[in-house]
Amino acid sequence: MRSLRRRVQEILNAADFPAEIFTGVPVVEVHGDTEALVIGHRGIVSYAPDRVVIASALGPVTVSGTALTVYRMNRERILLHGRVTAVTVGEGEPC
């Protein structure tokens, strides 16, 4: 089993894919202060213009800001637009 994991990791590294996508761990990207992308979500828990909470394998991903809207959403990705002021993963401190 160990060699299989090592081979999968080598393939992911060679293909330049983030390993998180295949392991279920969410990938959160913030583009400037106007856009946040969450890849690997499990749905929206709560939604308000100043705070969006998204379920993930690591716990809630909370995006805080103003005028937040869900711009696009599919089974894998949620793209939020608005003014992003903080992102928190799990119960931790804002990033």
C-alpha positions as CSV (number, residue, x, y, z in Angstrom):
1,M,0.0,0.0,0.0
2,R,2.9,2.4,0.8
3,S,4.3,2.0,-2.7
4,L,0.9,2.8,-4.2
5,R,0.7,6.0,-2.2
6,R,4.2,6.9,-3.2
7,R,3.4,6.3,-6.9
8,V,0.2,8.4,-6.7
9,Q,2.1,11.2,-5.0
10,E,4.8,11.1,-7.7
11,I,2.2,11.2,-10.5
12,L,0.5,14.2,-8.8
13,N,3.8,16.0,-8.4
14,A,4.7,15.3,-12.0
15,A,1.3,16.5,-13.3
16,D,1.5,19.6,-11.0
17,F,-1.9,18.8,-9.4
18,P,-2.4,19.8,-5.8
19,A,-2.7,16.6,-3.8
20,E,-5.5,18.1,-1.7
21,I,-7.9,17.7,-4.6
22,F,-7.5,14.0,-4.6
23,T,-7.4,13.5,-0.8
24,G,-10.6,15.4,0.0
25,V,-8.9,18.3,1.8
26,P,-10.4,21.6,0.6
27,V,-8.3,24.1,-1.4
28,V,-9.1,27.7,-0.7
29,E,-7.8,30.5,-3.0
30,V,-8.3,34.2,-2.4
31,H,-7.8,36.4,-5.4
32,G,-7.1,39.9,-4.2
33,D,-9.9,41.1,-1.9
34,T,-12.8,40.5,-4.3
35,E,-12.9,36.8,-4.9
36,A,-12.7,33.5,-3.0
37,L,-12.6,30.0,-4.5
38,V,-13.3,26.8,-2.4
39,I,-12.5,23.5,-4.2
40,G,-13.6,20.3,-2.5
41,H,-16.6,21.6,-0.6
42,R,-19.5,19.7,0.9
43,G,-22.1,22.4,0.5
44,I,-23.1,25.7,1.9
45,V,-24.0,25.7,5.6
46,S,-25.1,29.3,5.9
47,Y,-25.2,32.3,3.6
48,A,-25.4,36.0,4.3
49,P,-23.9,39.0,2.6
50,D,-21.3,39.4,5.3
51,R,-20.5,35.7,5.9
52,V,-20.6,32.5,4.0
53,V,-20.0,29.2,5.8
54,I,-19.0,26.2,3.6
55,A,-18.8,22.6,4.8
56,S,-15.5,20.7,4.1
57,A,-13.6,17.7,5.2
58,L,-11.6,19.9,7.7
59,G,-14.7,21.5,9.2
60,P,-16.3,24.8,8.2
61,V,-14.6,27.2,5.8
62,T,-15.9,30.7,6.7
63,V,-15.5,33.6,4.3
64,S,-16.2,37.0,5.8
65,G,-16.6,40.3,4.1
66,T,-19.2,42.6,2.6
67,A,-21.6,42.1,-0.4
68,L,-20.6,38.4,-0.7
69,T,-22.5,36.5,-3.4
70,V,-22.2,33.0,-4.8
71,Y,-21.0,33.7,-8.3
72,R,-20.7,30.1,-9.4
73,M,-21.2,26.8,-7.7
74,N,-21.0,23.1,-8.8
75,R,-20.3,19.8,-7.1
76,E,-16.6,20.6,-6.7
77,R,-16.2,24.4,-6.5
78,I,-17.8,27.5,-5.0
79,L,-16.7,30.9,-6.3
80,L,-17.7,33.9,-4.2
81,H,-17.5,37.5,-5.3
82,G,-17.6,40.6,-3.0
83,R,-15.2,42.2,-0.6
84,V,-13.3,39.4,1.2
85,T,-11.9,40.4,4.5
86,A,-11.1,37.1,6.2
87,V,-11.1,33.3,5.6
88,T,-11.2,30.8,8.5
89,V,-10.7,27.0,8.1
90,G,-12.1,24.9,10.9
91,E,-12.4,26.6,14.2
92,G,-9.1,28.4,13.8
93,E,-8.1,32.0,13.6
94,P,-8.8,34.0,10.4
95,C,-6.2,33.7,7.7
